[in-house]
Amino acid sequence: MKLTVIDTPGFGDQINNENCWEPIEKYINEQYEKFLKEEVNIARKKRIPDTRVHCCLYFISPTGHSLRPLDLEFM
């Protein structure tokens, strides 16, 4: 099994975090669209490279406080 790990260091660390999850969401959607385009081709490849995101681990800071609004919005 091939596993690819993508890290997003600094996510949510800016002063203005409005819509900061959109590049991540865009990347995930692009990978699904790319796979779908390959899959619906009449003369498709024997083995389509699967670059889709199958799992997302979201680590929450252990501050002892409740979730940040950004955490709730992103999830």
SELUM-270798 format. One record per residue: x, y, z of N, C-alpha, C in turn. Coordinates in steps of 0.2 Angstrom, whole numbers, padded with zeros to 4 digits, always signed. Layout:
<atoms>
XYZXYZXYZ...
</atoms>
This chain:
<atoms>
+0004-0006+0000+0000+0000+0000+0004+0006+0000+0003+0011-0004+0007+0017-0005+0003+0022+0000+0007+0025+0004+0004+0030+0009+0008+0037+0007+0004+0042+0006+0007+0049+0006+0004+0053+0012+0009+0056+0015+0007+0061+0021+0008+0068+0018+0003+0072+0019+0003+0079+0018+0002+0083+0024+0007+0087+0026+0007+0091+0032+0005+0098+0030+0002+0102+0035+0000+0109+0034+0002+0113+0039+0009+0114+0040+0011+0118+0046+0009+0125+0046+0007+0127+0051+0005+0134+0052-0002+0135+0051-0006+0130+0049-0013+0131+0048-0016+0134+0054-0020+0140+0053-0023+0143+0058-0019+0148+0062-0013+0149+0061-0009+0153+0065-0009+0160+0063-0012+0162+0058-0012+0169+0056-0017+0173+0060-0016+0180+0059-0021+0184+0063-0028+0184+0060-0028+0184+0053-0035+0183+0050-0035+0176+0046-0039+0172+0050-0040+0165+0047-0046+0164+0043-0049+0169+0041-0055+0169+0037-0054+0165+0031-0058+0159+0030-0057+0155+0024-0050+0152+0023-0046+0151+0028-0040+0148+0027-0040+0141+0026-0045+0137+0026-0046+0130+0025-0047+0129+0017-0049+0134+0014-0051+0134+0007-0045+0131+0002-0039+0132+0003-0034+0129-0001-0034+0121+0000-0035+0119+0006-0035+0112+0008-0041+0109+0005-0047+0112+0006-0053+0109+0003-0052+0109-0005-0049+0114-0008-0048+0114-0015-0044+0108-0017-0038+0107-0014-0034+0102-0015-0037+0095-0015-0041+0094-0010-0045+0088-0009-0050+0087-0015-0053+0092-0017-0058+0091-0022-0055+0090-0029-0049+0093-0030-0045+0093-0036-0043+0085-0037-0041+0082-0032-0038+0075-0032-0044+0071-0034-0050+0072-0031-0056+0068-0033-0058+0069-0040-0058+0075-0042-0060+0076-0049-0055+0073-0054-0048+0074-0052-0043+0071-0057-0044+0063-0057-0045+0060-0052-0046+0053-0052-0053+0051-0056-0058+0055-0055-0064+0053-0059-0063+0054-0066-0060+0059-0068-0058+0060-0075-0055+0054-0078-0050+0052-0075-0046+0046-0077-0051+0040-0077-0055+0039-0072-0059+0033-0072-0065+0033-0077-0067+0038-0079-0073+0038-0084-0070+0038-0091-0064+0039-0093-0061+0038-0099-0063+0031-0102-0064+0031-0109-0066+0025-0112-0059+0021-0112-0054+0024-0114-0047+0020-0115-0043+0022-0109-0046+0020-0103-0042+0022-0097-0036+0018-0096-0032+0020-0091-0025+0016-0090-0027+0010-0086-0023+0005-0086-0024-0001-0082-0024+0000-0075-0019+0005-0073-0019+0006-0066-0019+0014-0065-0024+0017-0062-0025+0024-0061-0021+0026-0055-0017+0031-0055-0013+0033-0049-0019+0036-0044-0019+0033-0038-0024+0036-0034-0021+0041-0029-0022+0047-0030-0020+0053-0026-0025+0056-0022-0031+0053-0021-0036+0055-0017-0034+0055-0010-0038+0059-0006-0037+0060+0001-0042+0055+0004-0039+0050+0008-0044+0045+0011-0045+0046+0018-0040+0050+0021-0040+0051+0029-0038+0057+0030-0041+0061+0035-0038+0067+0037-0037+0067+0045-0031+0068+0047-0030+0068+0054-0030+0076+0056-0034+0078+0061-0034+0085+0063-0032+0085+0070-0027+0087+0072-0024+0087+0079-0026+0094+0082-0029+0093+0088-0032+0099+0092-0027+0101+0097-0025+0107+0098-0020+0109+0103-0023+0108+0110-0019+0105+0114-0021+0103+0121-0021+0109+0126-0025+0114+0125-0025+0120+0129-0029+0119+0135-0034+0115+0135-0038+0114+0141-0045+0118+0140-0045+0122+0135-0051+0126+0133-0055+0122+0128-0060+0125+0126-0064+0122+0121-0061+0123+0114-0064+0120+0109-0062+0121+0102-0062+0128+0100-0058+0130+0096-0058+0136+0093-0063+0136+0087-0066+0142+0086-0071+0142+0080-0068+0140+0074-0062+0141+0073-0058+0139+0067-0058+0131+0066-0057+0128+0072-0057+0120+0072-0064+0118+0070-0069+0121+0073-0076+0119+0071-0078+0120+0064-0076+0126+0062-0078+0127+0055-0074+0123+0050-0068+0121+0051-0064+0117+0047-0067+0110+0047-0068+0107+0052-0071+0100+0053-0077+0100+0050
</atoms>
